[in-house]
């Protein structure tokens, strides 16, 4: 019987992989990253003002932002711009439709 023990080895490897998945352990390096949480922030715009002005703000105050209505907003992941998008309304909640994914080189991130 050629390959008989090889088949058993593969079956054992499959069982080991299954048991690792059942235990919640990642089976690859990439899978180890899938549960890492990332803070997503959507930036509508920014504004600079003296702290004295900030302290005077109250209910109903309007803060003018540096972005026009037709400009895309920024999507940040852990304080890094990763995409641009448009605000949408889903039922009674806000959402973002991504219009552009921002790719940065690894040299820029250091």
N, C-alpha and C positions, 0 to 999 in steps of 0.2 A: 504494500500500500504506500504509494509515493505521496508525500505531503500530509500524511495522517496526523503527525504530531504538530506540523505547522498550523493546521486548521484548529487544533486544540489551543495553541498559543494565541491565535487571533481571537478565539472565543473568550479566552481568559482576559485578554486586553480589553475587549468590549465590555465584559462584566466589571472590570476595574474602572473603566471610564463611566459606566452607568452608576456604580456605587459612589464615585466622586461627585457626580452631578446630584445624586440623591442627598448627599451630605451637604450640598450647597457650596462645595469648593469649585472654583473655576478650573476648567480643563485646559485653557490656553491663557497666554499672557493678555491677549486682547479681552477675553471674557472677564479677567480680573478687574478691568477698568469699567465695565458696564454698570456697576453699582455705585460708582463714584458720583457724588452730587456736585452739581455746578450751579452757581448762582446766576440766573438770567435776569438782566435788567434792560428795560426798554426806555430809551432816552428820547423824549419828545423834543427837547431843546434845552438850552441853558440860558442863564441870565446872571449878570454880575451886579451887585448893589452893595452899598455900605451897610454894615451891621445895624446902624441906627435906623435905616430904612426897613430892614428885616424885622426889627423889634416893633415897628409901628404897624406892620401888616396885621390885618384882622379878617374876620369872616367877610367874604365877598370881594376881597382885594384881588386885583388882576395883576399878574406878573407877565410882562411881555417877554417872549422867548426869542432867541436868535435864529429861529427857523420859520420859513413861510409855510403856509398850509399845504402847498403842493410838493414840498420837499419830503423825501423819505426820512423816516426816523431811524435811529441806530439801535441795534440789538447787541448787548454786551454779554459776554460769558466771563465771569470772574474778572470784571473790570477791563476786559479787552474787547474791542469792536470785532464782531465776528460776522455781522450781517447788516443789511439795510432792509427796510420793509415799509408797509403801509398799515395804518390802523384800520381795523374792521370791527363791526359790531356783530356779535353772535348772540341772539336772543337778547338778554339784558346785560351781557358782559362784553368787555373789550378783548380784542385779539390782535395779532399781527400776522400779516401775510408777508413772507420773505420774498423780496424782489431781487436780492443780490447777496451772494455769500462772499465775504471778504477773506481772501487767503493771504496769509503773511508767511514770509520765509522764516526759517528757524533762526537766522542771524538777526532778524529784527526783534525777535522775542527775547533775546538776551541782553 
